[in-house]
Amino acid sequence: MRVLLAFLIWGLCAQSASLPRYHLKPIYHEWLRELNEFRAKYAEAAQVSNMNHLTYDKELAKVARFLKQNDSCFDESTLERLDREAHYACYKNPLEEDFVEYTALHRNDTEGLNNFFGNEDLFRSVLHPKVEKVGCSFLRSYCVLKISSRAAIFTNVKRSTVRVLCIFRPKDHFTPDDPFYGKPGSHCSGEVTNRGLCKVTNKTKSNETMTLAMNSTKT
């Protein structure tokens, strides 16, 4: 069961280098760029119109470091802690590319695609349209994880090296009603990036809160 769970809770993210570069402080900019690039590619492939553009949060990076304090690769205690977090481990990018390609070919099967976003599934956090913030940290050592046969529907990748763990906020669980479909960016409440992601600001949040309040008074 834990072997399956270990697959289901991990995601992918292009490795920025073959060796950890602790001395390069701006490395988190590269992590953020890669995560937003993956979200933009998926939004285009699936035609998700409300995918948020992530911003980096250093407090969440501290959470990521705290969650992976020991030297072993995703042991029992780490898995239990991560069960309570919106998280994502960074794999090498072939898995990402394979999923985006599969999504583009099956974009009309929204129910089938949503099945990849269950509570313990591979992309439940990194591709959740409503998450807004992320913080990441190097793991203490490289971990090589096997990829479950569940992923065989979209990839031939059997194992991958993991070096980075990311934590997201808010912690919302993915539901089939979370993604809106259409041209990427067409359901944004505020500004849109040139890749079709929604820029989240305090003003945007206020507008969304007001809209929800108005809708609730009408019902």
Secondary structure by P-SEA (a helix, b strand, c coil): caaaaaaaaccccccccccccccccaaaaaaaaaaaaaaaaaaaaacccbbbbbbbbaaaaaaaaaaccccccccaaaaaaaccccbbbbcccaaaaaaaaaaaacccccccccccccccccccccccccccbbbbbbccbbbbbbbcccccccccccbbbbcbbbbbcccccccccccccccccccccccccccbbbbbcaaaaaaaaaaaaaaaaac
